[in-house]
Amino acid sequence: MNGIEESGEKFKILDRIPIGICLLREDFVVIYWNRCLEKWTNMPKQKIVGANITTYFPHLSQPKYVSRLQEIFAGGSSIIFSSQVHKHLIPAYLPDGKLRVQYTTVTAEPAPDGSYYALLSIQDVTKLTQRVHDYRTMRDRALAEVQERQQAEAALQQTNDQLQAVLDAVPGLVSWISSDLKYIGVNEHLCTTFNQPAENFLGKELGFLESSFAFANFMTSFMCSSQKADHQVIDAKIKGNIKKYLIAAQKYQQGQAAVAVGIDITEQKQAEQQLKTSLREKEVLLKEIHHRVKNNLQVISSLLKLQSEYIKDREVISLFSDSYNRVRSMALIHEKLYQSQGLAQIDAADYIKSLVYNLVSSHTPISQGIDLDIQVEPIFFDLDTAIPCGLIINELICNTLKYAFPDRSRGKIYIRLTVLKNQFVLLEVADNGIGLPADFDIEMSETLGLQLVNNLTNQLDGNIEVDWQCGTFFRITFPLRGNVSQVPSPV
């Protein structure tokens, strides 16, 4: 026989009483577990004796229980965990998941070593609690019914008075309308607005005031419809001025009556109209700005074109032509923004196709044998993305047209723009021309165009990959920023 069994041996007589008895050591180890508890919990003493009770009854590890048990282990006076005379009995879940209500007292029991055990006496009062609860429920229901009968008239009057007071404080026109389209009630604000006492409205047909014909028409249509609620903005003549009111109507009493609330929105409508006017003015101004920038860039490109006609050096002419194309690519952006509805975003597919076709047409007869394959997903760029992206395409296409097909044989240029995982934009520009030198390194390139491509990619926080094993292939990825989207942003 081990120490725990010896400690619990003297309590065996408690197996015969119909009360659950449990003995705990100060480390919460179970020393004794009587037959009544075995029956209630379906847990044999061989399983729980010697184990920590919180393993099977975790609610006892809550601070409110632990602190009180510590007082018992210190030799304190008896305590009650729950009381059947208290309306808030403490529930406990058994290991099988059943919820029971227990009346538990805890007493300090001297231990052989001079310390104290906690002796828990547990009575299952679940059924008693339920009967008490049922009795109280029936009692409360009966009392409530009596009180309702006694107070119904007073409560109804009080409710009506409170409702009337609230609605009188509402800064809107409130009225109750019967199914035959007559007033059955109005609030103070409506009376003040039309300078009429409340009794002048009661029983009168809608529209008896000449200024409320629009309201009468709306309510007539509403009461004849199957709708339970509706709203409409109407004009009403108030003290010689035309006001705009938002009327919201709601049916009640199975559609036999309705309440209507009118809110004066005259100032809001005026402010809305002013805002729309201001917005239209700003749209016109922004269009004009894009138009002028486009015109100025076109003037610059034209000057470059004219100046190049006086130059004989082919290399210098090429430099002027490159600058001309760069300026035209930026001018095209402002032209597209000027033509767009949003004025803040540009359709990438439309822009890239226009840009590439313009570049190809400007490089005749070189480009006559070139096939174009342009695949651009629906995506909309802002100005900060469209300009560097357009310049990158401009440089790569110009380089292809000038160097990829030296014998002017037939060739193909491939352009693809797509979105990857809603996170990155992928731009691919490729050709099936002669390719690049074996030791090509774009970061070490001394040509202005490729330096510009590298710098513009960095400006987009992007990454560039180059493959020249079969023709030339540029792959550029950059983050999909918040102002770049697959659908146009609203104005």
N, C-alpha and C positions, 0 to 999 in steps of 0.2 A: 504494500500500500504506500503510495507516494505522499508527499507533503500536502498537496491540494486535496487528495481524497481524505486524508486524516482530518484536515481543517473542516471539511464539509460533513464528516461522519456524524457529528452530534446533532445535525439538523435533519437527519433522515425521518424523524417523526413527523416533520412538516409535509411529507409526501401524502399524508392522509387528509389534509385539509383542502377544501375547494378554492383555495386562493393561491395565486402564483407567488412563489417565493424564490428569490434569487439573491445570492451572496457574492459581493464583489470585493476583490482585494484592491488596494489603493492604486495599483497599476491597471485597473479595469479588467483584470483576469477573473473569469467566473470560477468560484469555488464550489458553489452549490446551485442546483437547478432542479426544482421539485417536479413531481409527476404532473401537477396541474399545468405547469408551464410547458412540459413536454406535449401535453394534449393540445393546448391552445396553439402552440407554435409549430407543432409537428416536427420538433427538433429534439432528438434524444440527448440526454445529459452526457452520454459518452462522446458526443460530437462537440458540445459547446463548453463543457467543464474543462478548464485549463486554457481556453482561448480568450482572446480579448473580445469583450461583448460588442464593441463598436464594429467589429468585422461583420456581424450579422444584423446589428441594429445601429446603422451609421448615424441616426438622428441623435443618439446619446453623446456624440462627439461635438455637438454644438456647444458654444461657450456658455449658454444659459444653463445647460445641464452640468457641464464639466465644473463650473465654478461652485455650484451648489453641492455636488458630490465631494469636492475638495473639502468643504466645510464638514461634511460627515466624516471623511477620513481623518479629520483633525479632532474628532470627538464632539462635534457640535450637536445641537439639539435636532430632533426629528423635523423633517421638512416634507411638504406635499408637492409632488410634481404636477398633479392635476386634481381637480375636485369636482365631484359629481354635482355639487350644489352651485358650481360656477358655470356660467353659460358658455364659457370658452374652454371646453375640455381639450386636452392635448392629444392629438391623434398620433398613431404610430403605425408604420407599415411593417408587416411581418415579412420574413424572408420569401414567402410564397406570393407576395404582392398584395395580400389582403390588408385593407385598412381597418384598424380596430381603435376604439376609444377606451383608454385605461385610466383607472383611478389608482394612483401610485403614491405610496408613502415610503420614505427612506429613513432608516434608523441607524445610528452608530452602534455597532456590535463589537465589544472588546475582542481583540485578537490575542492569541497566546503570547506573542512577542511584545505586548504592551501597546501596539498600535490599534487601529480600528478598521473593521470591515464595514461595508455599506450593505445593510439588509433591506432589500426592496420587496415590499408587499404590494402585489399587483392584482387588482380586480378588474375584470373585463366588464365594462358598463356600456358596451356598444348598444345592446338592445334597449337598456334603460334610457340611454341618451336619446335614442331614436324615438322612444315613446314620449319622453319629455319634449323632444323637439316637435313631434306630431301634435301633442297637446297644446304647446305654445302656439303652433301654427294655427290650429283651429280656434284657439282663444283669440289670438290677434286678428284672425280673419273676421270672427264674429264681432269683436269690438270695432273693427274698422267699418264693417257694414252698418253697425248702429250709428257710429259717428258720421258716416257718409250720409245716412238718412237724416240725421239731425242737422248736419251742417251743409247739406247740398245747396239749399237756397242761398244761404249766406256766402258760401264759397263761390257760387256762380256769380253772385252780384259783385263780390270782391274781384273776381277774375275779370269781369266785364269792365269794372271801374279801372283796374290796372291796365287792361288792354287799351281802353279809351285814353288813359293818361299817356301811355307810351306813344300811341298813334297821334295824339295831339301834339306831342313833342317832335314828331318826325317832320323835317323840313320839306315835305312833299305833299301832293294832293292825294289823300286817301278817301276812297268811297266804296260803299258796299252796294251791289246792284242785284236786284231780283231777276228771276227768269223772264218776267214781263217787262224788263228794261226800265225799272223805276228805282229811284234812290231809296235805300233802307237805312242808310247811315253815312255820315261824313265826319272828317276830323276837323280840328280847329284851324289848321293851316288852310284848308280848302275854303272854309267859311271866310277867313280873313282875306284871302286872295280875291274872292269874288264879292267881298263886302256884303255877305248875306248871312243871316242867322241859320243855325242848323235846322230848325223846324221848317224853314222855307224849302229845304231839299227833300224832306221826307215825303215819300209817296209821289213825288213829281217824276214825270218822264224825262229820260235823258234828252238833252238838247233844249230844255226849256230856257236855258241861258243862250242867247244868240252866239256867244263866243265859244261854245262847246260843241258845235256841230261835228267837228272832226272826231272828237272823243265819242260822240253818240254813234257815229258810223262805225268806228272801230269796235266798240262794245257790241253793237248789233250783229256785226259779222262774226265776232268771237263767240257770242252766246249761241249762235245758230250752227257753229261748227262742232266737230267732235274733239277738238283740242282741249286739253285740260289747262294749258297755260300758253300765253302768247305775249308778244310785245311789239310796239311800233312807235316811231317818232311822229308826232303830230304838231301842227301849228295851232296856237290858241291866242286869241286877242285878249290880253290882260291889261286893263286900265289904259286902253288906247294903244298899247304896244304889242307887236307880234312876238310871241315867245315860242321857243321849241321845247316840247316836253317828251321825255321818254316814258311811255305808258307801258307798265307791266301788269298783266291781268292773270288771276288764278281762280279757277272754279272750286267750289266746295259744296257740301250737301248734295252729293251725287249730281252735280251740275245744275242744281236749282238756284244757285246764287254764285256771285263772284265778287272778289275784292280787286280793286284797281288802284295802283300807286303811280302817280305822275311826278317825275323828277325834272326840274328845270335844267336843261342842258344848253341853254342859249349861249352862255359864255364859252362852254367847251366846244360847241360847234363853230363859233367865231374863231377861237384859238386854233381849231383843227383846219379851218379854211386858211387862216394866216400861215400856218405851218406848211400846208400844201403849196401855197403861193411862194413862200420862201424857198421850199425845196425845188420847185420848178425853176425859180430864178438861179439857184445854185447849179442845177443841172445844165441850164443854158450856159452859165459862166464856165463850168467845167468843160463842156463841149467846145466852147470857144477857145479855151486854153489848149486843149488837145489839137484843135484845128490849127491854131497859130503855131504851136510847136512843130506840127507836121509840116506846115508851109515853110517855116524857117529852115528845118532840116532839108526840105526839098530844094530850097534856094542854095544851101551849102553844097548839096550833092550836084546841083546843076553847075555851080561855079567850078567844082572839081572836074566835072565833065568837060566844061568849056576850056579850062586851063590845060587839061591833058591833050587837047587838040593842037596846042602850040609846042608840045614837047616831042622831040625826035628820039630820045633815048628810050629803048623798049623797057628797060628795068624801071625807069622813073615812071613811065606810062603805067606799068603794072602796079606800082605803089599807089598812084593816083586812082587806078581802077579799084584796088582793094579798099581804099578809103571811101570811095564813092559807094561801094556796095555796103560798107559798114554803116554809113550814114543813112542809106536807103532802108536798111533793115530796122533801124531805130525809128525812122519816119513812118514805116509801115505799121509799127506798133501803135503809134499815136493815131494813125488813120483808122485802124481797127477799133481802138478805144472810142474814137469819135463816132464811129458807126454803131457801136454796141449800145444795148439798152442800159446796162449797169454802170458804165463809165469807169468802173474800178477794176474790172477783170476782162481778160481777152481770151477768146476761144482759141486754144492752142492749135487745134487741127486746122482751122481756117487760116490762122496766121502762118503756120509752118508751110502749108501747101502754097500759099501766095508767095512767101519768101523764096521757096525753092524754085517755083516756076519762073519767077522774075530773074533769079540768078542764072538758071539754065538758058533762058531766052537772051540774056545779055552776053552769053559766051558762044554765040554762033560764029562760025560754022562748027566749032569743036563739039557742041552739044547735040548736033543733029542726029548722031547715032547713039545717043544715050537713052536708055530706058529707066524710068523712075518707078520705084516701088515705095509708096509712102503709106505707113500704117500708124495712125495716131488715135489713141483712145480719147473719148470725151473728157477733157480736162481744161480747167480755166486758170490762167496765170494772172498774177498781179503784175504791176509794172516792174517791181524789183526782181521778179523772176523772169519775166518775158524778155527783158533787154539782154541780160547775160546769156540766156538760153538761145535767143535769136542770133546773137553775135557768134556764139559757138558754132551753130549750124552754118552760119554765113561763112566762117573761116574754113570749116571742114569741107563744105561743098565747093567753095572756090578752089581750094587745094586739089580736090579731086578732079575738077574740070580742067585745071591747068597742067596737072602732072600725072594723073593716073592712066591716061590713054594717049601716049605721045604719038602713036601712029594713026590717031583718029579712027581707030577701029570701033566696032560696036562694043558698048559696055553697059553696065547696070549699076545704078546707085540705089542703095536701100536705106530707108530712114524709118525708124520705129520709135514711138514714144508711148510708154505704158506706166501704170502704177503697180508697184509690188507690195502686196500685203497691207495696203492702205497706210504704208509708212514711207516708201521711197518712190521717186520718179526715175524711171530708166529711159535714157536716150541712147539710141544706137544709130551710128552712121557708118555705112560700109560701102565698098565698091569691089568689083572684080578686076581691078586694073593691075598695074605692074608691082604694086606694093611699095614698101619702104626699105631703106637700107638695113642690112642685118644688124648693124650696131646702133640702130635708132633708139634714142631715149628722149621722150618728149620734154622731160624736165631739163635736159641739157641742150635742147634745140635752140639754135641761134636765130631762127626765123621769127619775125614779129607775129605772124599769124598763129603759129603753134604756141608761142609764149603767151599770146592773148588767150588761147583756148585753155591753157593750164591755169592762168590767173583767174579767168572767169569761173572755172570749175571750183577753185578754192573759194571764190566769192560766194558760191552757192553751197559751201560746206560739203562739196561732193568729192567723188573719187573717180579717177579716169584710168581705164585699161586700154591698151593698144595691142592688136594682133596683126601681123603682116605676113603670116605664113601663106595665105591665099588671098591676094588682094590686100586691102587695108580695112581694118575693123576697129572703130572707136566705140567703147562702151563707157558711158558716163552715168553714174547714179548720184542723186542728191536727195536730202530729206524732203518729205512732203510737208511743207510748212502749213501753219494755220490759215494763211491767206491764199493758199493754193488748194483748189478743191475740184472734185469730179462733177460738181453741179455749180452753176453760177450763183454767187451770193446775192441776196436781195439788195436793192439800192439803199 
